[in-house]
Amino acid sequence: MPDISPLIWIGCAYLLLVNLAAFCLMGWDKRRSKKAGARRVPERRLFLAAVLGGSVGAIAGMFHFHHKTRHWYFRWGLPAILLLQLAAAAAVWYFL
């Protein structure tokens, strides 16, 4: 069996960066929402950050900044994405 430890470190670094980016995107969009006429982060981009592995960071940012918590598709969608990612990770771990 090949040594997969470098892949684990790369995967952990990727997840750390994408979750930090998702958290910061939530904060940046919250700050921009307070300014009249300011360009906002599209909701599609917030969901894309979550789908690419940043669901924990997006959920943490949503509740830390109290941003998008009234939108049902964020309150239910982001945890659903997280559950799907955990299920996929468990399947990969099981079949590896």
Helices and strands as residue ranges (DSSP letters): H 5-33, H 43-49, I 50-54, H 55-64, H 72-75, H 77-95
